[in-house]
Amino acid sequence: MGLELLVPIFLVGLAAIGVPVFLHLTRRQRRNVVLFPSLMFLRRIPFREQRRRRIRHWLLLLLRALALAAIVLAFTRPFVENAVVDGAVTGGPREVVVLLDRSYSMAAGNAFADAVDEARQVFGGLGPLDRASLVLFDRGAELAVRSTFDPAELERALDAAEVGSNATRYGPALRVAATVVEESRLPVGEIYLMSDLQQAGWSEDDESTLSAKARLIPVPVGAARELTDADEMPQLADYAVTDISLARSADAGRERVTVTARVARFGTVGESGSGETLPLTLSVDGDEVETANARLSDAAGSVSFRPFTLSQPYTRGEVALEGGDALSANDARRFVVSPGGHLAIRIAEGAGAEDGASQYLLGAFSVADERFRVSQRLTPSFGADELDDYDVVILNDARPSASSLVRLDEFVAGGGGLIVVAGSSSSWGSAWEPLPGVQTGLRDWESGRAGRLGLLSYSHPILEPFSGPHSGDFTAARFFRARTFRPTDSATALMSFDDGGPALVERGHGLGRVLLWTSSLDLYWNDLAVQPVYLPFVHRLVEHASGRSEAVVEFAVNQVLDLEDPVALESAGATPEEAAGLAGESGLIAIAPGGDVVEMQDPGDARFLVLAEAGFYAVRREGTAPGRTFSVAANVDVVESDLTPIDPEELAARLAGPSMDTDEAAEASDPGFETELRRADRERRQSLWRWLLLGALALFVAETVLSNRTPALARER
């Protein structure tokens, strides 16, 4: 045991002790003022400094010198080196990283509370030279505290931690922990994983081994602890509302919505769930509409509720399990829906069109009558305001009059969609400016050889759903006749025949778009109408022509909504006018499900709303009344519902790095840094400098009191 100094350079300050000695040995000149009527009888004597030959006040000198010495020693940061304690530290100081799972599955039972308690025990067992970090993780990872000695900082971070709405992913957290350990100068790294160890959170991409200096220590909680402690496999089961679908219909001029919900039982053991009945409740704008039972078959089932009338925009709905279960985050599924979700379509046929030219078109739309409102007219003429209530006009083998073409031009320029089907009786011999091409003739394929579709732009929104394997084959359709068109420079050929001729051409015009199909959409010039791709193709064709797709009624937690993009806002359910208004609005705020207010940036800056919680988000201008403002619903990832844990030993084995023996550990360590760290930590824990400063203050107080009570010094003052 001995006294050492962390900053010995400050010892040069001990030279200041000579100041009291100098003051004691120097006698100050007293100035006695005497009044004389005249100076003629006085003689000028030069001033001579008189020094004391001896020190008369030893006690005061000692007090002043000790006070100055105490201040100097305080700046040198002294500490007592204890050889016994140093020898007790084995294995070298550790870099401890605690990974705390905050995914929503940790809300089951006492899993999260147990994980926090386990983290406190780890932090409470830190040695005098250890450093600790805390990483909070779910789908991502947050380094809450990094490499600290301060237990109070770790405690505050644990107190602030709470369960979120995201799913579990181990990869990001493990990579953060590995980085902390690798960048540390300490020789040993320990990574504690406090989690329910869901197998669903593990990915093969996470199969990255840790370094030799890092050791993973899984600490199972919740269902994983039950599995570890039980003699036999426990019953790990959870029920969740996995999906909802909305079907629209019209009834006496009112829009009706039928909600279908699907529910599933997640678990690895026990009953299969067949024959179980689960009650689910549908609520609309906070009011219960109906409670219905879903019967499970092979651990899954569905139920449809009676239709409700949709009359208000941004109507909020929720389907929830009656009574709930241990994991409540996935017991409900929310949605936001607004009226007017269907597309209004006008089909106009020419006078010379073949009988039943629109038969297959009408059949395709009738399959999904909740999405399309179709009216048919056997003449291609349009009144002044006749097209105001329509989203798309289909000219099926029709050539309108000049006045009707003017109205169609205005309709498309204002944002409407036009689909031109060039059939047998319609001829576009003269060019029309919005048309994406100029007709040049008629193409007949040779007898016995049909034309086929060759080049298709699968990246286009119309054809993108058909890009995957087994998603539809357009090459099976046979074409016997088609009109030849020369696309304009501003047009794009989306589909072409095998001889290179265009089959589907698109061109933007004003705020709308025009699509030209060079053959027929019945069986007169081709057999596409009897192919499996016909129905989805026609649906995608009309939806794209309208400029809008079916609104998304629910989002996933952690998705990002761009409030600066009108197209994204429209896809989330806003009308085109409202989407344009929100994108250019300043002073927007978002109200999170928990009630927190998120202030958005002004227009021109990036305005991304992260849906971090499950529930309803409302976006409005700050200072306005709540009302029925633009809203979206966010739901949790149901994959997290599977509570089946991974074996802790298997997880540790997958991530284990190469072993490190004693000699390798000694080589990997930094002896100089360890010595420096040990000395700094010893001084920090002892804090002798505080006592030295307090002692100096006491000595100065005593010196002042003593000097005031010494008569000789008092007279000199």
Rosetta blueprint (number, residue, H / E / L):
1 M L
2 G E
3 L E
4 E E
5 L E
6 L L
7 V L
8 P H
9 I H
10 F H
11 L H
12 V H
13 G H
14 L H
15 A H
16 A H
17 I H
18 G H
19 V H
20 P H
21 V H
22 F H
23 L H
24 H H
25 L H
26 T E
27 R L
28 R L
29 Q L
30 R L
31 R L
32 N L
33 V L
34 V L
35 L L
36 F L
37 P L
38 S L
39 L L
40 M L
41 F L
42 L L
43 R L
44 R L
45 I L
46 P L
47 F L
48 R L
49 E L
50 Q L
51 R E
52 R L
53 R L
54 R L
55 I L
56 R L
57 H L
58 W H
59 L H
60 L H
61 L H
62 L H
63 L H
64 R H
65 A H
66 L H
67 A H
68 L H
69 A H
70 A H
71 I H
72 V H
73 L H
74 A H
75 F H
76 T L
77 R L
78 P E
79 F E
80 V E
81 E E
82 N L
83 A H
84 V H
85 V H
86 D H
87 G H
88 A H
89 V L
90 T L
91 G L
92 G L
93 P L
94 R E
95 E E
96 V E
97 V E
98 V E
99 L E
100 L E
101 D E
102 R L
103 S L
104 Y H
105 S H
106 M H
107 A H
108 A L
109 G L
110 N L
111 A H
112 F H
113 A H
114 D H
115 A H
116 V H
117 D H
118 E H
119 A H
120 R H
121 Q H
122 V H
123 F H
124 G H
125 G L
126 L L
127 G L
128 P L
129 L L
130 D L
131 R E
132 A E
133 S E
134 L E
135 V E
136 L E
137 F E
138 D L
139 R L
140 G L
141 A E
142 E E
143 L E
144 A E
145 V E
146 R E
147 S E
148 T E
149 F L
150 D L
151 P H
152 A H
153 E H
154 L H
155 E H
156 R H
157 A H
158 L H
159 D H
160 A H
161 A L
162 E L
163 V L
164 G L
165 S L
166 N L
167 A L
168 T L
169 R L
170 Y H
171 G H
172 P H
173 A H
174 L H
175 R H
176 V H
177 A H
178 A H
179 T H
180 V H
181 V H
182 E H
183 E H
184 S L
185 R L
186 L L
187 P L
188 V E
189 G E
190 E E
191 I E
192 Y E
193 L E
194 M E
195 S E
196 D L
197 L L
198 Q E
199 Q H
200 A H
201 G H
202 W L
203 S L
204 E H
205 D H
206 D H
207 E L
208 S L
209 T L
210 L L
211 S L
212 A L
213 K L
214 A E
215 R E
216 L E
217 I E
218 P E
219 V E
220 P E
221 V L
222 G L
223 A H
224 A H
225 R H
226 E H
227 L H
228 T H
229 D H
230 A L
231 D L
232 E L
233 M L
234 P L
235 Q L
236 L L
237 A E
238 D E
239 Y E
240 A E
241 V E
242 T E
243 D E
244 I E
245 S E
246 L E
247 A E
248 R E
249 S E
250 A E
251 D E
252 A L
253 G L
254 R E
255 E E
256 R E
257 V E
258 T E
259 V E
260 T E
261 A E
262 R E
263 V E
264 A E
265 R E
266 F E
267 G E
268 T L
269 V L
270 G L
271 E L
272 S L
273 G L
274 S L
275 G L
276 E L
277 T E
278 L E
279 P E
280 L E
281 T E
282 L E
283 S E
284 V E
285 D L
286 G L
287 D E
288 E E
289 V E
290 E E
291 T E
292 A E
293 N E
294 A E
295 R E
296 L L
297 S E
298 D L
299 A L
300 A E
301 G E
302 S E
303 V E
304 S E
305 F L
306 R L
307 P L
308 F E
309 T E
310 L L
311 S L
312 Q L
313 P L
314 Y L
315 T E
316 R E
317 G E
318 E E
319 V E
320 A E
321 L E
322 E L
323 G L
324 G L
325 D L
326 A L
327 L L
328 S H
329 A H
330 N H
331 D L
332 A E
333 R E
334 R E
335 F E
336 V E
337 V E
338 S L
339 P L
340 G L
341 G L
342 H L
343 L E
344 A E
345 I E
346 R E
347 I E
348 A E
349 E E
350 G L
351 A L
352 G L
353 A L
354 E L
355 D L
356 G L
357 A L
358 S L
359 Q H
360 Y H
361 L H
362 L H
363 G H
364 A H
365 F H
366 S H
367 V L
368 A L
369 D L
370 E L
371 R L
372 F E
373 R E
374 V E
375 S E
376 Q E
377 R E
378 L L
379 T L
380 P L
381 S L
382 F L
383 G L
384 A L
385 D L
386 E L
387 L L
388 D L
389 D L
390 Y L
391 D L
392 V E
393 V E
394 I E
395 L E
396 N E
397 D L
398 A L
399 R L
400 P L
401 S L
402 A H
403 S H
404 S H
405 L H
406 V H
407 R H
408 L H
409 D H
410 E H
411 F H
412 V H
413 A H
414 G L
415 G L
416 G L
417 G E
418 L E
419 I E
420 V E
421 V E
422 A L
423 G L
424 S L
425 S L
426 S L
427 S L
428 W L
429 G L
430 S L
431 A L
432 W L
433 E L
434 P L
435 L L
436 P L
437 G E
438 V E
439 Q E
440 T E
441 G E
442 L E
443 R E
444 D E
445 W L
446 E L
447 S L
448 G L
449 R L
450 A L
451 G E
452 R L
453 L E
454 G E
455 L E
456 L E
457 S L
458 Y L
459 S L
460 H L
461 P L
462 I L
463 L L
464 E H
465 P H
466 F H
467 S L
468 G L
469 P L
470 H L
471 S L
472 G L
473 D L
474 F H
475 T H
476 A H
477 A L
478 R L
479 F E
480 F L
481 R E
482 A E
483 R E
484 T E
485 F E
486 R E
487 P E
488 T L
489 D L
490 S L
491 A L
492 T E
493 A E
494 L E
495 M E
496 S E
497 F E
498 D L
499 D L
500 G L
501 G L
502 P E
503 A E
504 L E
505 V E
506 E E
507 R E
508 G E
509 H E
510 G L
511 L L
512 G E
513 R E
514 V E
515 L E
516 L E
517 W E
518 T L
519 S L
520 S L
521 L L
522 D L
523 L L
524 Y L
525 W L
526 N E
527 D L
528 L H
529 A H
530 V H
531 Q L
532 P L
533 V L
534 Y H
535 L H
536 P H
537 F H
538 V H
539 H H
540 R H
541 L H
542 V H
543 E H
544 H H
545 A H
546 S H
547 G L
548 R L
549 S L
550 E L
551 A L
552 V L
553 V L
554 E L
555 F E
556 A E
557 V L
558 N L
559 Q L
560 V E
561 L E
562 D E
563 L L
564 E L
565 D L
566 P H
567 V H
568 A H
569 L H
570 E H
571 S H
572 A L
573 G L
574 A L
575 T L
576 P H
577 E H
578 E H
579 A H
580 A H
581 G H
582 L H
583 A H
584 G L
585 E L
586 S L
587 G L
588 L E
589 I E
590 A E
591 I E
592 A L
593 P L
594 G L
595 G L
596 D L
597 V E
598 V E
599 E E
600 M L
601 Q L
602 D L
603 P L
604 G L
605 D L
606 A L
607 R L
608 F E
609 L E
610 V E
611 L L
612 A L
613 E L
614 A L
615 G E
616 F E
617 Y E
618 A E
619 V E
620 R E
621 R E
622 E L
623 G L
624 T L
625 A L
626 P L
627 G L
628 R L
629 T L
630 F E
631 S E
632 V E
633 A E
634 A E
635 N E
636 V L
637 D L
638 V H
639 V H
640 E H
641 S H
642 D L
643 L L
644 T L
645 P E
646 I L
647 D L
648 P H
649 E H
650 E H
651 L H
652 A H
653 A H
654 R H
655 L H
656 A L
657 G L
658 P L
659 S L
660 M L
661 D L
662 T H
663 D H
664 E H
665 A H
666 A H
667 E H
668 A H
669 S L
670 D L
671 P H
672 G H
673 F H
674 E H
675 T H
676 E H
677 L H
678 R H
679 R H
680 A H
681 D H
682 R H
683 E H
684 R H
685 R H
686 Q H
687 S L
688 L H
689 W H
690 R H
691 W H
692 L H
693 L H
694 L H
695 G H
696 A H
697 L H
698 A H
699 L H
700 F H
701 V H
702 A H
703 E H
704 T H
705 V H
706 L H
707 S H
708 N H
709 R H
710 T L
711 P H
712 A H
713 L H
714 A H
715 R H
716 E H
717 R L
